[in-house]
Amino acid sequence: MAKNNKRDIGKIATKIMAAILAAMMVLSVATTLIFYLVSA
């Protein structure tokens, strides 16, 4: 049971990391677009 629980925590942590990375990518693209629009 403990082994399965540890693997579940790993899966959840991986999903959280993926979500954070995806959010950072979206934010960076949006920030870049806004910067270009403001500077143009």
MIDO-442126 format. One record per residue (C-alpha): residue in one letter; x, y, z. Coordinates in nm, 2 decimals. Each point is the difference from the previous one (the first is absolute). Layout:
# residues N
@residuo:A&px:X&py:Y&pz:Z .
...
# end
This chain:
# residues 40
@residuo:M&px:0.00&py:0.00&pz:0.00 .
@residuo:A&px:0.28&py:0.24&pz:0.09 .
@residuo:K&px:0.18&py:-0.07&pz:-0.33 .
@residuo:N&px:-0.31&py:0.07&pz:-0.20 .
@residuo:N&px:-0.06&py:0.32&pz:0.20 .
@residuo:K&px:0.35&py:0.12&pz:-0.07 .
@residuo:R&px:-0.04&py:-0.05&pz:-0.37 .
@residuo:D&px:-0.33&py:0.19&pz:0.01 .
@residuo:I&px:0.17&py:0.30&pz:0.16 .
@residuo:G&px:0.27&py:-0.02&pz:-0.27 .
@residuo:K&px:-0.27&py:0.01&pz:-0.27 .
@residuo:I&px:-0.18&py:0.29&pz:0.17 .
@residuo:A&px:0.33&py:0.19&pz:0.03 .
@residuo:T&px:0.08&py:-0.06&pz:-0.37 .
@residuo:K&px:-0.34&py:0.13&pz:-0.10 .
@residuo:I&px:0.04&py:0.31&pz:0.22 .
@residuo:M&px:0.35&py:0.06&pz:-0.15 .
@residuo:A&px:-0.14&py:-0.04&pz:-0.35 .
@residuo:A&px:-0.28&py:0.24&pz:0.07 .
@residuo:I&px:0.24&py:0.26&pz:0.15 .
@residuo:L&px:0.22&py:-0.03&pz:-0.31 .
@residuo:A&px:-0.29&py:0.04&pz:-0.23 .
@residuo:A&px:-0.13&py:0.30&pz:0.19 .
@residuo:M&px:0.35&py:0.16&pz:-0.02 .
@residuo:M&px:0.02&py:-0.06&pz:-0.37 .
@residuo:V&px:-0.35&py:0.16&pz:-0.06 .
@residuo:L&px:0.10&py:0.29&pz:0.22 .
@residuo:S&px:0.33&py:0.06&pz:-0.18 .
@residuo:V&px:-0.17&py:-0.01&pz:-0.34 .
@residuo:A&px:-0.27&py:0.24&pz:0.12 .
@residuo:T&px:0.25&py:0.24&pz:0.16 .
@residuo:T&px:0.21&py:-0.01&pz:-0.32 .
@residuo:L&px:-0.31&py:0.09&pz:-0.21 .
@residuo:I&px:-0.10&py:0.28&pz:0.24 .
@residuo:F&px:0.36&py:0.14&pz:-0.01 .
@residuo:Y&px:0.00&py:0.00&pz:-0.38 .
@residuo:L&px:-0.34&py:0.17&pz:-0.01 .
@residuo:V&px:0.11&py:0.27&pz:0.25 .
@residuo:S&px:0.34&py:0.06&pz:-0.16 .
@residuo:A&px:-0.14&py:0.01&pz:-0.35 .
# end
